[in-house]
Amino acid sequence: MIATPQAALTPEFIAALREFLPADAILSHPDELLVYECDAYTIEKRSPDLVVLPSTTAEVVSVVELCARHQVPFIPRGAGTNLSGALLPVEGGVIIAVTRMNRILNVDFANRRALVEAGCVNAWVTTAAKSRGLFYAPDPSSQTACTIGGNIATNSGGPHTLKYGVTTNHILGFEMVLPDGEVVWLGTKPDQGEDVEGYDLRGAAVGSEGMFGVVTRALVRLIRAPESFKTMLGVFESVDDASQAVSEIIAAGIIPGALEMMDQLITQAVEAAYHFGFPLDAGALLIVELDGAAAGLDRQADRVIAICRKNLARDVRLARSDEERALLWKCRKRAFGAIGRLSPNYLTQDGVVPRSKLPEIMRFIKATSERFQLRIPNVFHAGDGNIHPLVLYDERDPDQVRRAVAAGEAILEKCVEMGGSVTGEHGIGVEKMDFMARQFSSADLEAMRMLRRVFDPQGRCNPHKMFPGSKRCGDFAPRKQASA
């Protein structure tokens, strides 16, 4: 059975909430809570006891202080696009959803930064800055929905990570409400320069998966938009050939803005959904985007095309306009959504391997698909070896769920065996907790737990995530069966 909450939400607790939150900011009906029973990792589900929708930092503080007095666990939440179960309310408790805190408070063009609330949608930041030739670089595929607070929690990446880095490289500082209600600012403050003395607590908290506190505001770095782009689509007969081209492009000293790959199955789904004109018989498609000063891009593009042709690309197409480039990226970033044409459910993995081992892991994924009799299309960040196999299954069939979990875990095991990691950008959440002990020593894990206790001594902030041995929803039989 699912574990009971640490403390019941008493009538006194609910009454206290109503003293500082409007009625429409407190969700308690089962139909309302159903929306919050999982994130984009849908295999494990558990409804919270309550959801609150604060509009200000002061309201967040009041909620957190109330939870502290009543010893109630709470879970910070943004848009819910996370793919590893990092938002699962394992023991119920209160979800603090910051989606109403979504304003862009200030765009400082002179210093190239913006102050935004945690519920601000990622793509809105670039929209606010582009009139002055600036943009916010981290671009998860869910950037039209995901929030800056959620990006901070998971240190989100995206297709352009290869050149521009992940969220932590573009967050100067942020305001966070600690589990006892104290408000702290970590990193650069809005009214000061970028250099900050002392320990980098900002860096420590980025990627902590909401286990340190509730992020309420963030100061993000804006950078100059590239002068020009050369976006190419390489058409290959096999994933092996495309992977070799990736390795040779990097070896040639060329760092594209993005290097993305789609295999045949995902290409067919995307083409059926968006009608870009992708060749349906290609074994793999490689998106290569070069950006920067216009003066040197033609020469780089010629070199990339030569490398692709050397590795048996049968065609290399150059986007002929900004509109065609935008459509190509739309197809890539909405690839997960197109999977609905293939299967009612999918489990997305997020392993990392050295670039040179992409052909080997792709062959392993194909063998895993055959072994578990489940289709596994692939779309991934080839430039940094961050794979995203999508294990297709139907949740109405318990045996398919069991096999999907087992297939996903087999792929992650192989990533670790090959010298890689079990996550590049999606995080650990509840999905990959057991793998932490396979990647890190007991001393490493204890050091991480000690750091967590500095921020959350009682473990009430997003409990039962990341660390091996934490509780899960006890009625989730497929994982037990998969590991038996």
C-alpha positions as CSV (number, residue, x, y, z in Angstrom):
1,M,0.0,0.0,0.0
2,I,1.0,3.6,-0.4
3,A,2.6,5.1,2.7
4,T,0.3,7.4,4.7
5,P,1.3,11.1,5.0
6,Q,3.6,12.0,7.9
7,A,0.9,14.2,9.3
8,A,-2.7,14.6,8.5
9,L,-3.9,17.9,7.1
10,T,-6.2,18.9,10.0
11,P,-9.1,21.3,9.8
12,E,-6.9,23.8,11.6
13,F,-4.3,23.5,8.9
14,I,-6.9,24.2,6.1
15,A,-8.4,27.1,8.1
16,A,-5.0,28.6,8.5
17,L,-4.3,28.4,4.8
18,R,-7.5,30.3,4.1
19,E,-6.3,33.2,6.2
20,F,-3.7,34.1,3.7
21,L,-4.6,32.4,0.4
22,P,-7.7,33.1,-1.7
23,A,-10.2,30.2,-2.1
24,D,-9.2,29.6,-5.7
25,A,-5.6,29.1,-4.7
26,I,-6.4,26.0,-2.6
27,L,-7.2,22.9,-4.5
28,S,-8.5,19.9,-2.5
29,H,-11.2,18.2,-4.6
30,P,-10.1,14.8,-5.9
31,D,-10.8,15.9,-9.5
32,E,-8.5,18.9,-9.0
33,L,-5.8,16.9,-7.4
34,L,-5.8,14.3,-10.2
35,V,-3.9,16.8,-12.4
36,Y,-1.0,16.8,-9.9
37,E,-0.7,13.0,-9.3
38,C,2.4,12.8,-11.5
39,D,4.7,14.8,-13.8
40,A,5.6,13.6,-17.4
41,Y,6.9,10.4,-15.8
42,T,3.5,8.8,-15.7
43,I,4.3,5.2,-14.6
44,E,4.2,6.1,-10.9
45,K,1.3,8.2,-9.6
46,R,0.1,9.5,-6.2
47,S,-2.2,12.4,-5.5
48,P,-1.2,15.0,-3.1
49,D,-3.4,15.9,-0.1
50,L,-3.6,19.5,-1.2
51,V,-2.3,21.9,-3.9
52,V,-1.7,25.5,-3.2
53,L,-1.2,28.2,-5.9
54,P,0.6,31.2,-4.2
55,S,1.1,34.5,-6.1
56,T,3.9,36.0,-4.1
57,T,7.0,35.1,-2.1
58,A,5.2,36.1,1.1
59,E,2.4,33.6,0.4
60,V,5.0,30.9,-0.3
61,V,6.6,31.7,3.1
62,S,3.3,31.5,4.9
63,V,2.6,28.1,3.3
64,V,6.0,26.7,4.2
65,E,5.9,28.0,7.7
66,L,2.5,26.4,8.2
67,C,3.8,23.1,6.9
68,A,6.8,23.3,9.3
69,R,4.5,23.9,12.3
70,H,2.4,20.9,11.3
71,Q,5.3,18.7,10.1
72,V,3.7,18.3,6.7
73,P,5.9,17.4,3.7
74,F,5.6,19.7,0.7
75,I,6.7,19.5,-3.0
76,P,7.7,22.6,-5.1
77,R,6.2,22.3,-8.6
78,G,6.4,24.3,-11.8
79,A,4.7,23.2,-15.1
80,G,5.1,19.5,-14.3
81,T,7.1,18.7,-17.5
82,N,9.8,16.8,-15.5
83,L,10.4,13.3,-16.9
84,S,11.8,11.4,-13.9
85,G,9.1,11.6,-11.2
86,A,10.8,14.4,-9.3
87,L,7.4,15.9,-8.5
88,L,5.7,12.7,-7.3
89,P,4.0,13.3,-3.9
90,V,5.1,9.9,-2.5
91,E,3.6,10.5,0.9
92,G,1.0,12.9,-0.2
93,G,1.5,16.3,1.5
94,V,1.1,19.7,-0.1
95,I,2.2,20.7,-3.6
96,I,3.3,24.3,-3.8
97,A,2.7,25.2,-7.5
98,V,4.4,28.4,-8.5
99,T,2.6,28.8,-11.9
100,R,0.8,32.0,-10.8
101,M,4.2,33.6,-10.0
102,N,5.0,34.0,-13.7
103,R,6.0,37.6,-14.3
104,I,9.1,39.0,-15.9
105,L,9.9,41.7,-13.3
106,N,12.7,43.5,-15.2
107,V,14.9,43.1,-18.3
108,D,18.2,44.8,-17.7
109,F,19.5,45.2,-21.3
110,A,22.6,47.1,-20.3
111,N,23.8,44.3,-18.0
112,R,22.3,41.6,-20.1
113,R,20.2,39.9,-17.5
114,A,16.5,39.6,-16.5
115,L,14.7,39.2,-13.1
116,V,11.8,36.8,-13.4
117,E,9.5,34.9,-11.1
118,A,9.9,31.1,-10.8
119,G,6.8,30.3,-12.7
120,C,7.8,32.3,-15.8
121,V,7.8,30.1,-18.9
122,N,11.3,29.6,-20.3
123,A,10.4,30.8,-23.8
124,W,8.9,34.1,-22.5
125,V,12.4,35.3,-21.4
126,T,13.8,35.2,-24.9
127,T,10.6,36.8,-26.3
128,A,11.1,39.7,-23.8
129,A,14.7,40.2,-24.8
130,K,14.8,39.6,-28.5
131,S,13.9,43.1,-29.5
132,R,17.4,44.1,-28.4
133,G,19.2,41.2,-30.0
134,L,19.5,39.1,-26.8
135,F,18.2,35.7,-25.8
136,Y,18.1,33.2,-22.9
137,A,20.2,30.2,-24.1
138,P,18.9,27.1,-22.2
139,D,16.2,25.6,-24.5
140,P,14.6,22.4,-23.2
141,S,12.3,20.8,-25.8
142,S,9.4,21.8,-23.4
143,Q,10.5,25.4,-23.4
144,T,7.1,26.7,-24.5
145,A,5.7,25.2,-21.2
146,C,8.4,24.6,-18.7
147,T,9.2,27.2,-16.0
148,I,12.5,28.8,-14.9
149,G,12.0,27.5,-11.4
150,G,11.7,23.9,-12.7
151,N,14.7,24.4,-15.0
152,I,16.7,25.4,-11.9
153,A,15.5,22.4,-10.0
154,T,16.7,19.9,-12.6
155,N,19.5,21.9,-14.2
156,S,17.7,21.5,-17.5
157,G,19.6,21.3,-20.8
158,G,18.3,21.2,-24.4
159,P,19.4,20.8,-28.0
160,H,21.8,23.8,-27.8
161,T,23.6,22.5,-24.6
162,L,26.6,21.4,-26.7
163,K,27.7,25.0,-27.3
164,Y,25.9,27.1,-24.7
165,G,25.8,24.9,-21.6
166,V,22.9,24.0,-19.3
167,T,20.8,26.0,-16.9
168,T,23.5,26.5,-14.2
169,N,25.6,28.4,-16.8
170,H,22.9,31.0,-17.2
171,I,21.5,31.5,-13.7
172,L,23.2,34.3,-11.9
173,G,21.3,34.0,-8.7
174,F,17.9,33.2,-7.2
175,E,15.6,33.7,-4.2
176,M,14.6,30.6,-2.4
177,V,12.3,29.9,0.6
178,L,13.9,27.3,2.9
179,P,11.8,24.6,4.6
180,D,11.6,26.6,7.8
181,G,10.2,29.7,5.9
182,E,13.5,31.7,5.8
183,V,14.0,33.6,2.6
184,V,17.6,33.5,1.2
185,W,19.2,34.8,-2.0
186,L,21.9,32.6,-3.5
187,G,24.4,34.0,-6.0
188,T,24.4,37.3,-7.7
189,K,21.7,39.8,-6.5
190,P,19.8,42.0,-9.0
191,D,21.5,45.1,-7.7
192,Q,25.1,43.9,-7.8
193,G,27.8,42.7,-10.2
194,E,28.3,39.1,-11.2
195,D,31.2,38.3,-8.9
196,V,30.1,36.8,-5.5
197,E,32.4,36.0,-2.7
198,G,32.3,32.8,-0.6
199,Y,31.0,29.4,-1.4
200,D,28.9,28.8,-4.6
201,L,25.7,27.9,-2.9
202,R,23.8,28.9,-6.0
203,G,25.7,26.2,-8.0
204,A,25.0,23.7,-5.2
205,A,21.3,24.3,-5.2
206,V,20.9,24.2,-9.0
207,G,19.9,20.6,-9.9
208,S,18.8,19.8,-6.3
209,E,15.4,18.7,-7.7
210,G,13.4,20.9,-5.3
211,M,14.9,19.2,-2.2
212,F,16.5,22.4,-0.8
213,G,13.5,24.8,-0.9
214,V,11.1,26.7,-3.1
215,V,12.6,28.9,-5.8
216,T,10.5,32.1,-6.1
217,R,12.6,34.5,-8.3
218,A,15.6,34.2,-10.5
219,L,18.2,36.5,-12.1
220,V,19.0,35.0,-15.5
221,R,21.8,35.8,-17.9
222,L,21.0,37.0,-21.4
223,I,23.5,36.6,-24.2
224,R,23.9,38.2,-27.6
225,A,21.9,36.3,-30.3
226,P,24.0,34.9,-33.1
227,E,24.5,37.0,-36.2
228,S,23.8,34.1,-38.5
229,F,22.8,30.5,-38.7
230,K,23.5,27.6,-41.0
231,T,21.1,24.7,-40.2
232,M,21.6,21.5,-42.1
233,L,19.7,18.2,-42.3
234,G,21.9,15.1,-43.0
235,V,20.2,12.0,-44.3
236,F,21.9,8.8,-43.5
237,E,21.3,5.1,-44.1
238,S,22.2,4.1,-40.6
239,V,22.6,5.5,-37.0
240,D,26.2,4.2,-37.1
241,D,27.1,6.4,-40.1
242,A,25.4,9.5,-38.5
243,S,27.2,8.8,-35.2
244,Q,30.5,8.6,-36.9
245,A,29.8,11.9,-38.6
246,V,29.1,13.5,-35.2
247,S,32.4,12.3,-33.8
248,E,34.3,13.6,-36.8
249,I,32.6,17.0,-36.7
250,I,33.7,17.6,-33.1
251,A,37.2,16.1,-33.9
252,A,37.6,18.7,-36.6
253,G,37.4,21.5,-34.0
254,I,33.9,22.6,-35.0
255,I,31.4,23.2,-32.1
256,P,27.9,23.4,-33.6
257,G,25.2,25.2,-31.7
258,A,23.4,21.8,-31.9
259,L,23.9,18.3,-33.1
260,E,20.6,16.3,-32.9
261,M,19.7,12.9,-34.2
262,M,16.4,11.1,-35.0
263,D,16.2,7.5,-36.0
264,Q,13.8,6.1,-38.5
265,L,10.8,5.3,-36.3
266,I,10.7,8.7,-34.6
267,T,11.2,10.4,-38.0
268,Q,8.2,8.6,-39.4
269,A,6.0,9.8,-36.4
270,V,7.3,13.4,-36.7
271,E,6.7,13.5,-40.5
272,A,3.1,12.2,-40.1
273,A,2.5,14.9,-37.5
274,Y,4.2,17.9,-39.0
275,H,4.8,17.2,-42.7
276,F,8.3,18.7,-43.0
277,G,9.3,16.5,-45.9
278,F,11.6,14.1,-44.0
279,P,12.6,11.0,-46.0
280,L,10.7,8.1,-44.4
281,D,13.2,5.4,-45.5
282,A,16.3,7.1,-43.9
283,G,18.0,5.1,-41.1
284,A,18.9,8.3,-39.3
285,L,18.6,12.1,-39.6
286,L,21.2,14.5,-38.2
287,I,20.4,18.1,-37.5
288,V,23.5,20.3,-37.5
289,E,23.2,23.9,-36.6
290,L,26.1,26.3,-36.9
291,D,25.8,29.8,-35.5
292,G,27.9,32.9,-35.0
293,A,29.5,35.6,-37.1
294,A,28.4,35.3,-40.7
295,A,31.9,35.6,-42.1
296,G,33.1,32.1,-41.1
297,L,30.0,30.1,-41.3
298,D,30.1,29.2,-45.0
299,R,33.5,27.6,-44.6
300,Q,32.4,25.6,-41.5
301,A,29.2,24.5,-43.3
302,D,31.2,23.2,-46.3
303,R,33.4,21.3,-43.9
304,V,30.4,19.7,-42.1
305,I,28.8,18.8,-45.4
306,A,32.1,17.1,-46.5
307,I,32.3,15.1,-43.2
308,C,28.7,14.0,-43.6
309,R,29.2,12.9,-47.2
310,K,32.4,11.1,-46.2
311,N,30.3,9.1,-43.7
312,L,27.9,8.1,-46.4
313,A,25.2,10.7,-46.0
314,R,23.0,10.4,-49.1
315,D,21.9,14.0,-48.9
316,V,22.6,17.1,-46.8
317,R,20.0,19.8,-47.0
318,L,20.5,23.4,-45.9
319,A,17.6,25.3,-44.5
320,R,16.7,27.9,-47.1
321,S,15.0,30.5,-44.9
322,D,14.4,31.4,-41.3
323,E,10.9,29.9,-41.6
324,E,12.3,26.6,-42.8
325,R,14.8,26.6,-39.9
326,A,12.0,27.3,-37.4
327,L,9.9,24.5,-38.8
328,L,12.8,22.0,-38.6
329,W,13.3,22.9,-34.9
330,K,9.6,22.7,-34.3
331,C,9.6,19.1,-35.6
332,R,12.6,18.2,-33.4
333,K,11.3,19.8,-30.2
334,R,7.8,18.3,-30.6
335,A,9.1,14.9,-31.4
336,F,7.9,13.5,-28.1
337,G,4.4,14.7,-28.7
338,A,4.4,12.9,-32.1
339,I,4.9,9.6,-30.3
340,G,1.1,9.6,-29.6
341,R,0.7,8.4,-33.2
342,L,2.7,5.3,-32.3
343,S,1.7,4.4,-28.8
344,P,-0.6,5.5,-25.9
345,N,2.3,5.7,-23.5
346,Y,6.1,6.0,-23.5
347,L,8.9,5.9,-21.0
348,T,11.7,8.3,-21.8
349,Q,15.2,7.5,-20.8
350,D,18.0,10.1,-20.4
351,G,21.3,8.2,-20.3
352,V,24.7,9.6,-21.4
353,V,27.5,7.8,-23.1
354,P,30.8,9.1,-24.7
355,R,30.1,10.3,-28.2
356,S,32.4,7.6,-29.6
357,K,30.1,5.0,-28.2
358,L,26.9,6.2,-29.7
359,P,26.8,3.4,-32.3
360,E,27.3,0.8,-29.6
361,I,24.5,2.1,-27.3
362,M,22.2,2.3,-30.3
363,R,22.9,-1.3,-31.2
364,F,22.2,-2.2,-27.6
365,I,18.9,-0.3,-27.6
366,K,17.9,-2.2,-30.7
367,A,18.7,-5.5,-29.1
368,T,16.8,-4.4,-26.0
369,S,13.8,-3.6,-28.1
370,E,13.9,-7.1,-29.6
371,R,14.5,-8.7,-26.2
372,F,11.5,-7.1,-24.5
373,Q,9.3,-7.0,-27.6
374,L,8.7,-3.3,-27.3
375,R,9.4,-0.6,-29.9
376,I,12.0,2.0,-28.9
377,P,12.4,5.0,-31.2
378,N,15.3,7.4,-30.5
379,V,15.7,11.2,-30.6
380,F,18.7,12.6,-28.8
381,H,21.4,15.2,-28.3
382,A,24.1,13.4,-30.3
383,G,26.7,16.2,-29.8
384,D,27.1,15.4,-26.1
385,G,26.1,11.8,-26.1
386,N,22.8,12.4,-24.2
387,I,20.4,9.7,-25.5
388,H,16.6,9.7,-25.3
389,P,15.3,6.3,-26.1
390,L,11.5,6.2,-25.8
391,V,10.2,2.8,-24.7
392,L,6.6,2.5,-26.1
393,Y,4.0,0.6,-24.1
394,D,0.3,0.6,-23.2
395,E,-0.4,1.2,-19.5
396,R,-3.6,-0.8,-19.7
397,D,-1.4,-4.0,-20.1
398,P,0.4,-4.7,-16.8
399,D,2.9,-6.9,-18.6
400,Q,3.8,-4.2,-21.0
401,V,4.4,-1.8,-18.1
402,R,6.7,-4.4,-16.5
403,R,8.7,-4.9,-19.7
404,A,8.9,-1.2,-20.3
405,V,10.5,-0.6,-16.8
406,A,12.9,-3.5,-17.3
407,A,13.9,-2.3,-20.8
408,G,14.6,1.2,-19.5
409,E,16.7,0.0,-16.6
410,A,18.7,-2.3,-18.9
411,I,19.5,0.7,-21.1
412,L,20.6,2.8,-18.1
413,E,22.7,-0.1,-16.8
414,K,24.5,-0.2,-20.1
415,C,25.2,3.5,-20.1
416,V,26.9,3.2,-16.7
417,E,28.9,0.2,-17.9
418,M,30.1,2.2,-20.9
419,G,31.5,5.0,-18.6
420,G,28.5,7.2,-18.9
421,S,25.7,8.4,-16.6
422,V,22.0,7.7,-16.0
423,T,20.9,11.3,-16.6
424,G,22.0,14.2,-18.6
425,E,19.2,16.7,-18.0
426,H,16.0,15.0,-16.7
427,G,17.3,14.3,-13.2
428,I,17.0,11.3,-10.8
429,G,13.6,11.8,-9.2
430,V,12.0,8.5,-8.1
431,E,12.7,6.8,-11.4
432,K,16.5,6.4,-11.1
433,M,17.2,6.4,-7.3
434,D,18.5,2.9,-7.4
435,F,21.1,3.8,-9.9
436,M,22.7,6.4,-7.7
437,A,24.4,3.6,-5.7
438,R,25.8,2.2,-8.9
439,Q,27.4,5.5,-10.0
440,F,28.5,6.8,-6.6
441,S,30.2,5.4,-3.5
442,S,28.5,5.3,-0.1
443,A,30.8,8.1,1.0
444,D,29.7,10.2,-2.1
445,L,26.1,9.7,-1.3
446,E,26.5,10.5,2.3
447,A,28.2,13.8,1.4
448,M,25.2,14.6,-0.8
449,R,22.8,13.8,2.0
450,M,24.8,16.0,4.4
451,L,24.5,18.9,2.0
452,R,20.8,18.3,1.6
453,R,20.4,18.4,5.5
454,V,22.0,21.8,5.6
455,F,19.1,23.2,3.7
456,D,16.4,20.8,4.9
457,P,17.3,19.1,8.2
458,Q,14.0,17.3,8.6
459,G,13.7,16.1,5.0
460,R,10.2,17.5,4.5
461,C,11.0,19.4,1.2
462,N,10.2,17.0,-1.7
463,P,11.0,13.9,0.3
464,H,11.9,10.4,-1.1
465,K,13.7,11.5,-4.2
466,M,17.2,10.9,-5.6
467,F,18.7,8.8,-2.8
468,P,18.7,5.0,-2.8
469,G,16.5,3.5,0.0
470,S,13.9,6.3,-0.1
471,K,10.2,5.2,-0.2
472,R,8.3,4.7,-3.4
473,C,4.6,4.1,-4.0
474,G,4.5,0.6,-2.5
475,D,1.8,-0.6,-4.9
476,F,4.0,-0.1,-7.9
477,A,4.5,-3.8,-8.8
478,P,6.1,-3.4,-12.2
479,R,9.4,-2.2,-10.8
480,K,9.5,-5.0,-8.3
481,Q,8.7,-7.6,-11.0
482,A,11.3,-6.0,-13.4
483,S,14.1,-6.4,-10.8
484,A,13.1,-9.8,-9.6
